[in-house]
Amino acid sequence: MKVTTVGMGCMITSDGSVVERAADLGITYFDTARGYQSGNNERMVGAALKRKRKDITLATKSAAKTKEEALQELDTSLKTLGTDHVDIWFCTGRILPPR
């Protein structure tokens, strides 16, 4: 995987035109998360990058605590981002083993 030296963390960005402009300027790595802005960040990032999806590396995160919750969040993220895959998926929660 090869990305630009500078990426864009989208956590506090609420304006899709900022994300789209970063992509237009050549940024290829974008990072969001399921929990940013109650899921609205993923929606905004997905819409902003829709035209360039094949040219960028997209990362998102889940803070789920179980495998089932994590997989459900991943499915929700994919739908919200409007894509069939993410390139990097960070699991930031401590996934507990089944009981």
C-alpha positions in Angstrom: 0.0 0.0 0.0 1.4 3.4 -1.0 0.0 6.7 0.1 1.1 10.3 0.1 3.4 11.5 2.9 0.6 13.8 4.2 -2.8 12.2 4.9 -6.0 13.8 6.1 -7.6 12.9 9.4 -11.2 13.9 9.0 -12.4 13.8 12.7 -13.3 17.5 13.1 -14.0 18.2 9.4 -17.7 18.7 8.7 -17.4 20.3 5.3 -17.1 17.8 2.5 -15.6 20.4 0.1 -12.5 20.5 2.3 -12.1 16.7 2.0 -12.8 16.9 -1.8 -10.2 19.7 -2.2 -7.6 17.7 -0.3 -8.1 14.8 -2.8 -8.0 17.2 -5.7 -4.6 18.5 -4.4 -3.3 14.9 -4.4 -3.8 13.6 -0.8 -4.5 9.9 -1.1 -5.0 8.8 2.6 -8.1 9.7 4.5 -9.0 8.6 8.0 -12.5 8.7 9.6 -14.3 6.6 12.2 -17.7 5.3 13.0 -17.9 7.4 16.1 -16.9 10.7 14.6 -19.8 13.2 14.7 -22.2 10.4 15.5 -21.5 8.7 12.1 -22.1 11.8 10.1 -18.3 12.1 9.4 -18.3 8.8 7.5 -21.3 10.0 5.5 -19.6 13.3 4.6 -16.3 11.7 3.8 -17.9 9.0 1.6 -19.9 11.6 -0.3 -16.9 13.8 -0.7 -14.6 11.1 -2.0 -17.1 9.1 -4.1 -15.6 10.3 -7.4 -12.1 9.4 -6.3 -12.7 6.2 -4.3 -10.5 4.1 -6.6 -7.6 6.5 -6.2 -7.5 6.9 -2.5 -6.8 4.8 0.6 -9.7 5.0 3.1 -9.5 4.1 6.7 -12.1 3.9 9.4 -12.4 2.7 12.9 -14.6 0.8 15.3 -14.6 1.0 19.1 -16.9 -2.1 19.4 -16.2 -4.5 22.3 -17.4 -7.7 20.7 -16.7 -9.4 17.3 -20.4 -9.3 16.5 -20.6 -5.5 17.3 -17.4 -4.9 15.3 -18.7 -6.7 12.2 -22.1 -4.9 12.5 -20.3 -1.5 12.8 -18.1 -2.4 9.7 -21.2 -3.2 7.7 -22.8 0.1 8.8 -19.5 2.0 8.0 -19.5 0.5 4.5 -23.1 1.6 3.8 -22.5 5.0 5.3 -19.3 5.6 3.4 -21.0 4.4 0.2 -18.3 1.9 -0.6 -17.9 -1.9 -0.8 -14.6 -1.9 1.1 -12.3 0.1 3.3 -8.5 -0.2 2.9 -7.7 -0.1 6.6 -10.0 -0.9 9.4 -8.8 -0.1 12.9 -10.5 -1.9 15.9 -9.8 0.5 18.7 -12.0 -1.2 21.3 -10.9 -4.2 23.2 -12.7 -7.1 21.5 -13.5 -9.6 24.2 -13.4 -13.4 23.5 -16.8 -15.2 23.5 -18.0 -16.5 26.9 
